[in-house]
Amino acid sequence: MEIELLLAQRESESLDFKECHHADTLSLLHDILCLVNSWAESDRYMLFGVCDDGTVAGVESDGNRRTGASMQDLLRSSRMNRIPTVSLETCRYEGHEVDVLTIKNRPDKPFFLTSDKTVGSRTIRAGVVYTRNGDTNVPLRESASEQAMELAWREHFGLGLSPLRRALRLLAEPERWQKVGGEEYFYHSDFPEFTIVEGSTLTQPFRESWTDRFPDKSARSYRVELRVSTTILRQLTFVNCDGGRYALPLPRRINGRYEISRGSLGWRVMQLYRQYLPAEDTLTRVGIDIVDGPFEDG
């Protein structure tokens, strides 16, 4: 985000101004925990060299100035349940340097310490969730409210998401899906109402130029259904090829080329299946381009 846009805002759940860098690591860690656990739909920002009223003081002469590497070291050494994603960059504004710490908005909240961290007489307590309400942090001796913790856990489990978006998040953990009856039926171990079910055969034999590049050219296309309870969220077309050694999403044909996007739902479902050799290498070998892209629901 442009620093001008940040400076035009007031402090909030996602924005914290600091006139200078912290004098001790415990205060810095506490502030990061409060920001990363706050209820906001955007990334969070901590600006060093900016007074509470938005006046830019700069950090060019700050004796406590830290680097991005030192902040990463602090997070890694603090025995957290998971490490927040942060980055630090320096921006110039009206002759001053402002350090901008960006804390990525992640759904896997809450973040907390698994072991007490004490500096002097102050302690960040293990297991306690610290957050931020408006422009105010939860103090060290207190904890987030029950409502704030409920919001964090609801986001963690995707309970506020549409069923399709929630399924996408669950598919990001293929190791948590269990298979029944070979690979005709999968269910999520924590949320078994989400299932992947093999449907009817569409074409047998199925043949395209890329399937002919496998040693065994026999293939068939079939439906794969993503369901929540009895509701079918999406129907995908898959191809069982090389004599059953691979289960691959049907690639798109664009300008005479075949391609599959890493952002497609089919790509995520493909990760559940057992492949004879790594699917990504195999797709490339048979002439299918693998492209990056945003999430597509088909």
Salt bridges, closest charged atoms under 4 A:
ASP16 OD2 - LYS18 NZ 3.37
ASP16 OD1 - ARG132 NH2 3.57
ASP24 OD1 - ARG122 NH2 2.86
ASP31 OD2 - LYS18 NZ 2.86
ASP31 OD2 - HIS22 NE2 2.60
ASP43 OD2 - LYS104 NZ 2.96
GLU60 OE2 - HIS96 ND1 2.70
ASP73 OD1 - ARG76 NH2 2.59
GLU97 OE1 - ARG65 NH1 2.82
GLU97 OE2 - ARG92 NH2 2.96
ASP99 OD2 - HIS21 NE2 2.81
ASP99 OD2 - ARG65 NE 2.91
ASP108 OD2 - ARG82 NE 3.62
ASP108 OD2 - ARG106 NH2 2.65
GLU155 OE2 - LYS109 NZ 3.05
GLU173 OE1 - ARG176 NE 3.99
GLU183 OE2 - LYS179 NZ 2.95
GLU183 OE2 - ARG274 NH1 3.59
ASP190 OD2 - ARG176 NH2 2.41
GLU198 OE2 - ARG220 NH2 2.82
ASP212 OD2 - ARG207 NE 2.93
GLU225 OE1 - ARG227 NH2 2.48
ASP242 OD1 - ARG245 NH1 3.63
GLU259 OE2 - ARG252 NH2 2.86
GLU280 OE2 - ARG262 NH2 2.41
ASP289 OD1 - ARG257 NH2 2.81
ASP292 OD1 - ARG262 NH1 2.86
GLU296 OE1 - ARG252 NH1 3.73
ASP297 OD2 - ARG234 NH2 2.65
